[in-house]
Structures are given as structure tokens and as C-alpha cells.
Amino acid sequence: DFCLSRGLGDVYKRQDMDGKGISFSDAVQGWVPDSELMQIKTGEISGDLESGVNEALADCQVNSHLAKLVRKALTTPIIVLAMLLFSIIMMATKILPAIADMIPEDGWSDLAVPYKIFAEWVDQNYIAVSIVIISFLIISLLTLNIFRGPIRTFMEFFPPWSVHKRLVAARFLSSFSTLLVKGLSLIHI
């Protein structure tokens, strides 16, 4: 409620700054995402502000729903990856040394030797590997809107950039189709 009242107060001040007022879309700029702002402007230009605001609201609800679906879809793989890493670290640092204490290494099968080598590597490097993985996740989330050019083109083959590309494309096409349905020519857009 505080944010809404503060926002409406700011919009009111912007509209009444010079006595003549400014358009509603200009007044809400900064409070409304650009894609929804474009739909509000379309409503103003076409003479049907109410429809533009309703379209922006519907678009906002769709975007919110898409974001929830993406978060839900990404939660399971992230949890599984974290559990896998935890299991590998536990096997390498706790279980394998306990087995080595009970059974001499020359009594191990040929299949256990590569795991022992891998476990020793994990035991020595798990902190560095964990830092690299966590850093990758943080950097990938922070750079979704930053990367441009050939780097971005390459990164869009991999999640999360590929998912982000599809979401942005869906938002753009939704907004663009609304503009075309309202009868605006490409010159106005």
C-alpha cells in the first residue's frame, strides 16, 4: 500500500507539474516496465486509454505467470545439482576414507580405483569447484540483460540465457501484436 500510494502521488505530481499536465504514459514512466508502457501509450494514441491500461495489466499478469513457471522449472534442476554435488563431496570426504580404513586398497576392484582418484581430486578441490559453480550462477543471472554482440549470441545456446531470450521474445511479440491490433502503423512504433 505504501509503494502504491507513493507511486500514485508521484504520478499525480508529474501530471500536474506545469498546470497543463502531461500524458498518463509519461507520468507513469519509471513506475511501469517499458513493454507495458508502450501498450499504455498505444491506448493513448488510439484514443482508448482504458483498453491500453487493461492490455498492459494483462501483459503484466502473463509475464508474472511466465516468470513463476520459469522459476518453478529451474528449481528442481538446481536442487538436484546441489544434492549431487553434496553427495559427491560426502562420498569423497567421509564415506570413501571410511571404506579405505576397512579394506586395503589392493583389495579394491578395478571399478573402485577411478572413483578413488576422482574422490581424492574432489577432496582437494571441492571448495574451488563450489566457488566456481556458485560464481557461474551469480554471474549468469547478473548478465542476462548485459551481454551484447557475439558473446551474447554464443551464450544464448545455453541456459539461463536461452530461457531469457525466449521470455524476452514472447514479451516483445505480445506487446507488438497489441500495438498492431490497436491499428498503429509501424511509423508510430
Residue frames as a rotation matrix with the C-alpha (Angstrom) as fourth column:
ASP 1
0.566 0.824 0.000 0.00
0.824 -0.566 0.000 0.00
0.000 0.000 -1.000 0.00
PHE 2
0.381 -0.499 -0.779 2.85
0.188 -0.783 0.593 2.41
-0.905 -0.372 -0.204 0.82
CYS 3
-0.682 -0.689 0.246 4.50
0.339 0.000 0.941 1.82
-0.648 0.725 0.233 -2.56
LEU 4
-0.224 0.691 0.688 1.18
0.962 0.043 0.270 2.24
0.156 0.722 -0.674 -4.38
SER 5
0.750 0.541 -0.380 0.33
0.612 -0.786 0.087 5.49
-0.252 -0.298 -0.921 -2.60
ARG 6
0.035 -0.826 -0.562 3.86
0.085 -0.558 0.825 6.81
-0.996 -0.077 0.051 -3.13
GLY 7
-0.721 -0.307 0.621 3.68
0.577 0.229 0.784 5.84
-0.383 0.924 0.012 -6.81
LEU 8
0.162 0.868 0.469 0.28
0.968 -0.232 0.095 7.42
0.191 0.438 -0.878 -7.34
GLY 9
0.667 0.004 -0.745 1.47
0.365 -0.873 0.322 10.56
-0.650 -0.487 -0.584 -5.58
ASP 10
-0.405 -0.896 -0.180 4.49
0.141 -0.256 0.956 10.74
-0.903 0.362 0.230 -7.86
VAL 11
-0.546 0.295 0.784 2.31
0.838 0.207 0.506 10.19
-0.013 0.933 -0.360 -10.95
TYR 12
0.566 0.816 -0.115 -0.07
0.821 -0.571 -0.015 12.95
-0.077 -0.086 -0.993 -9.80
LYS 13
0.347 -0.520 -0.781 2.82
0.135 -0.796 0.590 15.38
-0.928 -0.310 -0.206 -9.25
ARG 14
-0.698 -0.652 0.298 4.23
0.353 0.050 0.934 14.62
-0.624 0.757 0.195 -12.70
GLN 15
-0.239 0.683 0.690 0.88
0.961 0.066 0.267 15.13
0.137 0.727 -0.673 -14.40
ASP 16
0.759 0.650 -0.048 0.26
0.644 -0.736 0.209 18.47
0.101 -0.189 -0.977 -12.70
MET 17
-0.078 -0.910 -0.407 3.80
0.914 -0.229 0.335 19.94
-0.398 -0.346 0.850 -12.78
ASP 18
-0.921 -0.377 0.100 3.23
0.380 -0.810 0.446 22.74
-0.087 0.448 0.890 -15.28
GLY 19
-0.503 0.807 -0.309 -0.50
-0.385 -0.530 -0.756 23.22
-0.774 -0.261 0.577 -14.82
LYS 20
-0.040 0.466 -0.884 -1.22
-0.996 0.056 0.074 21.72
0.083 0.883 0.461 -18.23
GLY 21
0.509 0.169 0.844 -0.31
-0.427 0.901 0.077 18.21
-0.748 -0.400 0.530 -17.23
ILE 22
-0.540 -0.648 -0.537 1.46
-0.831 0.305 0.466 15.52
-0.138 0.698 -0.703 -19.19
SER 23
0.125 0.607 -0.785 0.19
-0.664 0.639 0.389 12.31
0.737 0.473 0.483 -20.70
PHE 24
0.799 0.255 0.545 -0.53
-0.588 0.524 0.616 9.41
-0.129 -0.812 0.569 -18.39
SER 25
0.857 -0.508 -0.086 2.12
0.443 0.812 -0.380 7.27
0.263 0.287 0.921 -20.10
ASP 26
0.039 -0.863 0.504 4.76
0.049 -0.502 -0.864 9.96
0.998 0.058 0.023 -19.49
ALA 27
0.257 0.139 0.956 3.62
-0.857 -0.424 0.293 10.27
0.446 -0.895 0.011 -15.87
VAL 28
0.880 0.143 0.454 3.97
-0.378 0.789 0.485 6.55
-0.289 -0.598 0.748 -15.13
GLN 29
0.611 -0.733 -0.299 7.32
-0.074 0.323 -0.944 6.22
0.789 0.598 0.143 -16.88
GLY 30
-0.461 -0.819 0.342 9.76
-0.567 -0.025 -0.823 4.71
0.682 -0.574 -0.453 -14.42
TRP 31
-0.349 0.435 0.830 6.96
-0.814 0.299 -0.499 3.03
-0.465 -0.850 0.249 -12.48
VAL 32
0.708 0.645 0.288 5.83
-0.336 0.667 -0.665 0.76
-0.621 0.374 0.689 -15.30
PRO 33
-0.170 -0.790 0.590 8.05
0.334 0.516 0.788 -1.61
-0.927 0.331 0.176 -17.35
ASP 34
-0.675 -0.231 -0.701 8.77
-0.447 -0.628 0.637 -0.45
-0.588 0.743 0.320 -20.90
SER 35
-0.942 0.332 0.056 6.69
0.256 0.597 0.760 -3.14
0.219 0.730 -0.647 -22.62
GLU 36
-0.142 0.931 -0.338 3.59
0.973 0.068 -0.219 -2.23
-0.181 -0.360 -0.915 -20.60
LEU 37
-0.228 -0.021 -0.973 4.35
0.147 -0.989 -0.013 1.47
-0.962 -0.146 0.229 -21.02
MET 38
-0.966 -0.149 -0.213 4.27
-0.188 -0.166 0.968 1.01
-0.179 0.975 0.132 -24.77
GLN 39
-0.576 0.817 0.027 0.81
0.748 0.514 0.421 -0.54
0.330 0.262 -0.907 -24.52
ILE 40
0.045 0.562 -0.826 -0.41
0.750 -0.565 -0.344 2.39
-0.660 -0.604 -0.448 -22.41
LYS 41
-0.567 -0.318 -0.760 0.99
-0.198 -0.843 0.501 4.83
-0.799 0.434 0.415 -25.00
THR 42
-0.958 0.255 0.129 -0.77
0.220 0.373 0.901 2.85
0.181 0.892 -0.414 -27.71
GLY 43
-0.162 0.946 -0.282 -4.04
0.985 0.139 -0.098 3.24
-0.053 -0.294 -0.954 -25.84
GLU 44
-0.054 0.085 -0.995 -3.46
0.305 -0.947 -0.098 6.98
-0.951 -0.309 0.025 -25.58
ILE 45
-0.837 -0.351 -0.419 -2.61
-0.265 -0.410 0.873 7.35
-0.478 0.842 0.250 -29.27
SER 46
-0.830 0.554 0.062 -5.60
0.395 0.507 0.766 5.29
0.394 0.660 -0.640 -30.35
GLY 47
-0.490 0.653 0.577 -7.90
-0.595 -0.735 0.326 7.26
0.637 -0.184 0.749 -28.03
ASP 48
0.638 0.689 -0.345 -8.70
-0.234 0.600 0.765 4.29
0.734 -0.407 0.544 -25.79
LEU 49
-0.251 -0.804 0.539 -6.53
-0.776 -0.166 -0.609 4.68
0.579 -0.571 -0.582 -22.67
GLU 50
0.272 0.429 0.861 -8.65
-0.883 0.467 0.046 2.25
-0.382 -0.773 0.506 -20.66
SER 51
0.990 0.090 -0.107 -8.02
-0.131 0.864 -0.485 -0.52
0.049 0.495 0.868 -23.18
GLY 52
0.309 -0.950 -0.053 -4.29
-0.279 -0.037 -0.960 0.27
0.909 0.311 -0.276 -23.21
VAL 53
-0.256 -0.353 0.900 -4.09
-0.950 -0.083 -0.302 0.06
0.182 -0.932 -0.314 -19.43
ASN 54
0.611 0.552 0.567 -6.09
-0.637 0.768 -0.061 -3.19
-0.470 -0.324 0.821 -19.44
GLU 55
0.868 -0.368 -0.333 -3.76
-0.056 0.594 -0.803 -4.66
0.493 0.715 0.495 -22.08
ALA 56
-0.085 -0.944 0.320 -0.74
-0.570 -0.218 -0.792 -3.61
0.817 -0.250 -0.519 -20.02
LEU 57
-0.001 0.179 0.984 -2.25
-0.971 0.235 -0.044 -5.22
-0.239 -0.955 0.173 -16.94
ALA 58
0.921 0.367 0.134 -2.99
-0.314 0.900 -0.303 -8.45
-0.231 0.237 0.944 -18.83
ASP 59
0.566 -0.786 -0.249 0.55
-0.124 0.218 -0.968 -8.44
0.815 0.579 0.026 -20.22
CYS 60
-0.216 -0.624 0.751 1.97
-0.858 -0.246 -0.451 -7.87
0.466 -0.742 -0.482 -16.75
GLN 61
0.377 0.442 0.814 -0.04
-0.789 0.613 0.032 -10.81
-0.485 -0.655 0.580 -15.41
VAL 62
0.980 -0.061 -0.188 1.14
-0.075 0.766 -0.638 -13.05
0.183 0.639 0.747 -18.26
ASN 63
0.188 -0.980 0.063 4.75
-0.355 -0.128 -0.926 -12.03
0.916 0.152 -0.372 -17.66
SER 64
-0.131 -0.170 0.977 4.39
-0.991 -0.006 -0.134 -12.70
0.029 -0.985 -0.168 -13.95
HIS 65
0.761 0.479 0.437 2.92
-0.481 0.869 -0.116 -16.12
-0.436 -0.122 0.892 -14.68
LEU 66
0.793 -0.534 -0.293 5.76
-0.038 0.437 -0.899 -16.92
0.608 0.724 0.326 -17.12
ALA 67
-0.103 -0.870 0.482 8.35
-0.698 -0.283 -0.658 -15.88
0.709 -0.404 -0.578 -14.54
LYS 68
0.163 0.237 0.958 6.75
-0.908 0.415 0.052 -18.16
-0.385 -0.879 0.283 -11.95
LEU 69
0.975 0.219 0.038 6.78
-0.181 0.879 -0.441 -21.05
-0.130 0.423 0.897 -14.42
VAL 70
0.448 -0.883 -0.139 10.44
-0.200 0.053 -0.978 -20.49
0.871 0.466 -0.153 -15.21
ARG 71
-0.213 -0.507 0.835 11.36
-0.931 -0.154 -0.331 -20.31
0.297 -0.848 -0.439 -11.52
LYS 72
0.497 0.488 0.717 9.40
-0.693 0.721 -0.009 -23.48
-0.522 -0.492 0.697 -10.88
ALA 73
0.973 -0.129 -0.189 11.03
-0.049 0.689 -0.723 -25.26
0.224 0.713 0.664 -13.83
LEU 74
0.199 -0.977 0.081 14.53
-0.316 -0.142 -0.938 -24.22
0.928 0.161 -0.337 -12.72
THR 75
0.289 -0.050 0.956 14.06
-0.954 -0.095 0.284 -25.08
0.077 -0.994 -0.075 -9.05
THR 76
0.925 0.137 0.353 14.16
-0.202 0.967 0.153 -28.86
-0.321 -0.213 0.923 -9.50
PRO 77
0.692 -0.722 -0.012 17.36
0.384 0.382 -0.840 -29.00
0.612 0.577 0.542 -11.60
ILE 78
0.067 -0.682 0.728 19.12
-0.536 -0.640 -0.550 -26.63
0.841 -0.354 -0.408 -9.21
ILE 79
0.456 0.165 0.875 18.10
-0.874 0.270 0.405 -28.71
-0.169 -0.949 0.267 -6.20
VAL 80
0.989 -0.095 0.118 19.14
0.116 0.974 -0.195 -31.95
-0.096 0.207 0.974 -7.94
LEU 81
0.434 -0.881 0.187 22.51
0.138 -0.139 -0.981 -30.42
0.890 0.452 0.062 -8.90
ALA 82
0.064 -0.380 0.923 23.08
-0.857 -0.495 -0.144 -29.23
0.512 -0.781 -0.357 -5.34
MET 83
0.719 0.249 0.649 22.19
-0.586 0.719 0.374 -32.68
-0.373 -0.649 0.663 -3.97
LEU 84
0.901 -0.432 -0.047 24.51
0.295 0.688 -0.663 -34.33
0.319 0.583 0.747 -6.49
LEU 85
0.149 -0.884 0.442 27.39
-0.236 -0.466 -0.853 -32.07
0.960 0.023 -0.278 -5.51
PHE 86
0.214 -0.001 0.977 26.69
-0.972 -0.098 0.213 -32.65
0.095 -0.995 -0.021 -1.83
SER 87
0.937 0.188 0.295 26.60
-0.225 0.969 0.099 -36.44
-0.267 -0.159 0.950 -2.39
ILE 88
0.655 -0.754 -0.040 29.89
0.289 0.300 -0.909 -36.41
0.698 0.584 0.414 -4.29
ILE 89
-0.021 -0.667 0.744 31.57
-0.601 -0.587 -0.543 -34.30
0.799 -0.458 -0.389 -1.62
MET 90
0.442 0.250 0.862 30.26
-0.878 0.316 0.359 -36.55
-0.183 -0.915 0.359 1.16
MET 91
0.995 -0.103 0.005 31.37
0.100 0.959 -0.266 -39.69
0.022 0.265 0.964 -0.68
ALA 92
0.418 -0.898 0.139 34.83
0.200 -0.058 -0.978 -38.24
0.886 0.436 0.155 -1.27
THR 93
-0.213 -0.569 0.794 35.40
-0.573 -0.586 -0.573 -36.77
0.791 -0.577 -0.202 2.18
LYS 94
-0.041 0.288 0.957 33.55
-0.986 0.143 -0.085 -39.13
-0.162 -0.947 0.278 4.54
ILE 95
0.800 0.522 0.294 32.50
-0.487 0.853 -0.190 -42.46
-0.350 0.009 0.937 3.03
LEU 96
0.756 -0.536 -0.377 35.49
-0.103 0.471 -0.876 -43.36
0.647 0.701 0.300 0.85
PRO 97
-0.246 -0.878 0.410 38.04
-0.700 -0.132 -0.702 -42.71
0.671 -0.460 -0.582 3.64
ALA 98
0.094 0.343 0.934 35.96
-0.906 0.419 -0.062 -44.92
-0.413 -0.841 0.351 5.97
ILE 99
0.971 0.234 -0.048 35.93
-0.228 0.848 -0.479 -47.71
-0.071 0.476 0.877 3.37
ALA 100
0.389 -0.904 -0.179 39.69
-0.308 0.056 -0.950 -47.29
0.869 0.424 -0.256 2.85
ASP 101
-0.239 -0.444 0.864 40.20
-0.958 -0.039 -0.285 -47.78
0.160 -0.895 -0.416 6.59
MET 102
0.392 0.507 0.767 38.24
-0.653 0.741 -0.156 -51.07
-0.648 -0.440 0.622 6.50
ILE 103
0.835 -0.076 0.545 39.50
0.391 0.779 -0.490 -52.57
-0.387 0.622 0.680 3.20
PRO 104
-0.140 -0.945 -0.294 43.08
0.177 -0.316 0.932 -52.19
-0.974 0.078 0.211 1.99
GLU 105
0.213 0.244 -0.946 43.38
-0.723 -0.611 -0.321 -50.51
-0.657 0.753 0.046 -1.43
ASP 106
-0.747 -0.523 -0.409 44.93
-0.662 0.533 0.527 -53.59
-0.058 0.665 -0.745 -3.06
GLY 107
-0.775 0.538 0.331 41.65
0.405 0.825 -0.394 -55.41
-0.485 -0.171 -0.858 -2.28
TRP 108
-0.078 0.758 -0.648 39.54
-0.348 -0.630 -0.695 -52.91
-0.934 0.171 0.312 -4.21
SER 109
0.352 0.267 0.897 38.01
0.705 0.554 -0.442 -53.83
-0.615 0.788 0.007 -7.56
ASP 110
-0.627 -0.619 0.473 39.21
0.768 -0.390 0.508 -52.19
-0.130 0.682 0.720 -10.77
LEU 111
0.074 0.752 0.655 36.00
0.686 -0.515 0.514 -50.13
0.724 0.411 -0.554 -10.86
ALA 112
0.791 0.265 -0.551 36.70
0.608 -0.429 0.668 -48.54
-0.060 -0.864 -0.501 -7.49
VAL 113
-0.161 -0.965 -0.207 40.17
0.888 -0.233 0.395 -47.21
-0.430 -0.120 0.895 -8.38
PRO 114
-0.546 -0.036 0.837 38.98
0.574 -0.744 0.342 -44.43
0.611 0.667 0.427 -10.78
TYR 115
0.576 0.796 0.186 36.41
0.351 -0.447 0.823 -43.39
0.738 -0.408 -0.537 -8.19
LYS 116
0.525 -0.474 -0.706 39.16
0.787 -0.044 0.615 -43.18
-0.322 -0.879 0.351 -5.59
ILE 117
-0.583 -0.760 0.286 41.20
0.810 -0.520 0.272 -40.91
-0.058 0.390 0.919 -7.88
PHE 118
-0.213 0.617 0.757 38.12
0.355 -0.673 0.649 -38.77
0.910 0.407 -0.076 -8.54
ALA 119
0.748 0.523 -0.409 37.29
0.530 -0.098 0.842 -38.70
0.400 -0.847 -0.351 -4.82
GLU 120
0.032 -0.821 -0.570 40.79
0.909 -0.214 0.359 -37.53
-0.417 -0.529 0.739 -3.97
TRP 121
-0.713 -0.247 0.656 40.52
0.583 -0.729 0.359 -34.77
0.390 0.638 0.664 -6.58
VAL 122
0.241 0.892 0.382 37.14
0.303 -0.443 0.844 -33.70
0.922 -0.088 -0.377 -5.19
ASP 123
0.633 -0.040 -0.773 38.51
0.774 0.052 0.631 -33.80
0.015 -0.998 0.064 -1.63
GLN 124
-0.373 -0.881 -0.290 41.33
0.838 -0.455 0.302 -31.46
-0.398 -0.130 0.908 -2.65
ASN 125
-0.965 -0.113 0.237 39.29
0.238 -0.761 0.603 -29.14
0.113 0.639 0.761 -4.90
TYR 126
-0.227 0.974 -0.002 35.67
0.947 0.221 0.234 -29.15
0.229 0.052 -0.972 -3.75
ILE 127
0.085 0.239 -0.967 35.86
0.557 -0.816 -0.152 -25.64
-0.826 -0.526 -0.203 -2.30
ALA 128
-0.731 -0.419 -0.539 37.24
-0.190 -0.633 0.750 -24.24
-0.656 0.651 0.383 -5.56
VAL 129
-0.865 0.461 0.197 34.67
0.407 0.416 0.814 -26.16
0.293 0.784 -0.547 -7.63
SER 130
-0.009 0.893 -0.450 31.84
0.985 -0.070 -0.160 -24.95
-0.175 -0.445 -0.878 -5.37
ILE 131
-0.145 -0.118 -0.982 33.05
0.187 -0.978 0.090 -21.36
-0.972 -0.171 0.164 -5.71
VAL 132
-0.962 -0.228 -0.152 33.22
-0.111 -0.181 0.977 -21.71
-0.250 0.957 0.149 -9.50
ILE 133
-0.579 0.807 0.122 29.69
0.742 0.458 0.490 -23.13
0.339 0.373 -0.863 -9.70
ILE 134
0.181 0.647 -0.741 28.19
0.850 -0.481 -0.212 -20.51
-0.494 -0.592 -0.637 -7.38
SER 135
-0.434 -0.418 -0.798 30.07
-0.016 -0.882 0.471 -17.76
-0.901 0.217 0.376 -9.22
PHE 136
-0.974 0.104 0.201 28.77
0.216 0.168 0.962 -19.05
0.066 0.980 -0.186 -12.55
LEU 137
-0.166 0.982 -0.085 25.19
0.975 0.177 0.137 -18.97
0.150 -0.060 -0.987 -11.27
ILE 138
0.192 0.210 -0.959 25.54
0.552 -0.830 -0.072 -15.44
-0.811 -0.516 -0.275 -9.90
ILE 139
-0.677 -0.528 -0.513 27.32
-0.121 -0.608 0.785 -14.11
-0.726 0.593 0.348 -13.00
SER 140
-0.847 0.386 0.365 24.83
0.502 0.361 0.786 -15.75
0.172 0.849 -0.499 -15.35
LEU 141
0.133 0.954 -0.267 21.88
0.988 -0.150 -0.043 -14.17
-0.081 -0.258 -0.963 -13.54
LEU 142
0.137 -0.139 -0.981 23.53
0.320 -0.931 0.177 -10.76
-0.937 -0.338 -0.083 -13.39
THR 143
-0.733 -0.559 -0.387 24.48
-0.179 -0.390 0.903 -10.75
-0.656 0.732 0.186 -17.08
LEU 144
-0.211 0.712 0.670 21.12
0.780 0.535 -0.324 -11.72
-0.589 0.454 -0.668 -18.56
ASN 145
0.802 0.596 0.042 20.47
0.522 -0.663 -0.537 -8.15
-0.292 0.452 -0.843 -19.69
ILE 146
0.467 -0.695 -0.546 24.10
-0.295 -0.705 0.645 -7.03
-0.833 -0.140 -0.535 -20.09
PHE 147
-0.405 -0.715 0.570 25.77
0.307 0.481 0.821 -9.28
-0.861 0.508 0.025 -22.69
ARG 148
0.640 0.525 -0.561 25.57
-0.372 -0.427 -0.824 -7.96
-0.672 0.736 -0.079 -26.25
GLY 149
0.192 -0.579 -0.792 27.04
-0.980 -0.160 -0.121 -8.86
-0.057 0.800 -0.598 -29.63
PRO 150
0.015 -0.243 -0.970 28.87
-0.550 0.808 -0.211 -12.10
0.835 0.537 -0.121 -30.45
ILE 151
-0.931 -0.334 0.147 29.28
-0.291 0.438 -0.851 -13.06
0.220 -0.835 -0.505 -26.78
ARG 152
-0.348 0.889 0.296 25.51
-0.705 -0.040 -0.708 -12.89
-0.618 -0.455 0.641 -26.29
THR 153
0.321 0.454 -0.831 24.83
-0.915 0.376 -0.149 -14.82
0.245 0.808 0.536 -29.49
PHE 154
-0.444 -0.563 -0.697 27.11
-0.322 0.826 -0.462 -17.61
0.836 0.020 -0.548 -28.27
MET 155
-0.963 0.008 0.271 25.71
-0.265 0.188 -0.946 -17.62
-0.058 -0.982 -0.179 -24.72
GLU 156
-0.177 0.984 -0.028 22.10
-0.956 -0.179 -0.234 -17.86
-0.235 -0.014 0.972 -25.96
PHE 157
-0.085 0.100 -0.991 22.69
-0.489 0.862 0.129 -21.52
0.868 0.496 -0.024 -26.75
PHE 158
-0.630 -0.278 -0.725 22.93
0.435 0.647 -0.626 -22.25
0.643 -0.710 -0.287 -23.01
PRO 159
0.609 0.785 -0.109 20.56
0.488 -0.264 0.832 -21.81
0.625 -0.560 -0.544 -20.07
PRO 160
-0.150 0.920 -0.362 19.76
0.664 -0.178 -0.726 -19.40
-0.732 -0.350 -0.584 -18.46
TRP 161
-0.666 -0.158 -0.730 20.43
-0.285 -0.850 0.444 -17.09
-0.690 0.503 0.521 -21.44
SER 162
-0.936 0.349 -0.032 18.38
0.112 0.384 0.916 -19.28
0.332 0.855 -0.399 -23.81
VAL 163
-0.235 0.878 -0.418 15.41
0.972 0.214 -0.097 -19.19
0.005 -0.429 -0.903 -21.43
HIS 164
-0.215 0.094 -0.972 15.76
0.343 -0.925 -0.165 -15.43
-0.914 -0.369 0.166 -21.01
LYS 165
-0.943 -0.161 -0.291 15.87
-0.208 -0.397 0.894 -14.95
-0.260 0.904 0.341 -24.79
ARG 166
-0.674 0.739 0.003 12.59
0.552 0.502 0.666 -16.82
0.490 0.450 -0.746 -25.20
LEU 167
-0.042 0.663 -0.747 10.90
0.926 -0.255 -0.278 -14.86
-0.375 -0.704 -0.603 -22.42
VAL 168
-0.457 -0.184 -0.870 12.01
0.008 -0.979 0.202 -11.52
-0.889 0.085 0.449 -23.87
ALA 169
-0.992 0.104 -0.077 10.90
-0.075 0.027 0.997 -12.61
0.106 0.994 -0.019 -27.35
ALA 170
-0.399 0.901 -0.171 7.49
0.868 0.431 0.247 -13.66
0.297 -0.050 -0.954 -26.01
ARG 171
-0.034 0.355 -0.934 7.06
0.655 -0.698 -0.289 -10.32
-0.755 -0.621 -0.208 -24.23
PHE 172
-0.743 -0.311 -0.593 8.09
-0.194 -0.747 0.635 -8.38
-0.641 0.587 0.495 -27.32
LEU 173
-0.912 0.407 0.045 5.75
0.196 0.338 0.920 -10.30
0.359 0.848 -0.389 -29.61
SER 174
-0.180 0.874 -0.451 2.88
0.982 0.135 -0.129 -9.89
-0.052 -0.466 -0.883 -27.16
SER 175
-0.120 0.077 -0.990 3.42
0.308 -0.945 -0.111 -6.12
-0.944 -0.318 0.090 -26.95
PHE 176
-0.890 -0.291 -0.352 3.95
-0.230 -0.379 0.896 -5.80
-0.394 0.878 0.270 -30.70
SER 177
-0.726 0.674 0.135 0.79
0.594 0.516 0.617 -7.73
0.346 0.528 -0.775 -31.51
THR 178
0.012 0.723 -0.691 -1.19
0.869 -0.350 -0.351 -5.48
-0.495 -0.596 -0.632 -29.16
LEU 179
-0.418 -0.244 -0.875 0.13
-0.082 -0.949 0.304 -2.43
-0.905 0.199 0.377 -30.97
LEU 180
-0.994 0.023 -0.104 -0.84
-0.101 0.105 0.989 -3.86
0.033 0.994 -0.102 -34.34
VAL 181
-0.435 0.893 -0.115 -4.31
0.890 0.446 0.100 -4.87
0.140 -0.059 -0.988 -33.10
LYS 182
0.016 0.405 -0.914 -4.85
0.571 -0.754 -0.324 -1.27
-0.821 -0.517 -0.243 -31.94
GLY 183
0.737 0.346 0.581 -4.22
0.668 -0.234 -0.707 -0.17
-0.108 0.909 -0.403 -35.53
LEU 184
0.588 -0.603 -0.538 -0.97
-0.312 -0.784 0.537 1.69
-0.746 -0.148 -0.649 -35.01
SER 185
0.919 -0.364 -0.151 1.28
-0.060 0.248 -0.967 1.77
0.390 0.898 0.205 -38.03
LEU 186
0.461 -0.821 -0.337 4.93
0.881 0.469 0.060 0.92
0.108 -0.324 0.940 -37.69
ILE 187
-0.121 -0.477 0.871 5.74
0.335 -0.845 -0.416 4.64
0.935 0.241 0.261 -38.01
HIS 188
0.532 0.410 0.741 4.14
-0.520 -0.533 0.668 5.31
0.669 -0.740 -0.070 -34.59
ILE 189
0.973 -0.176 -0.152 6.00
0.233 0.715 0.660 2.42
-0.007 -0.677 0.736 -33.01
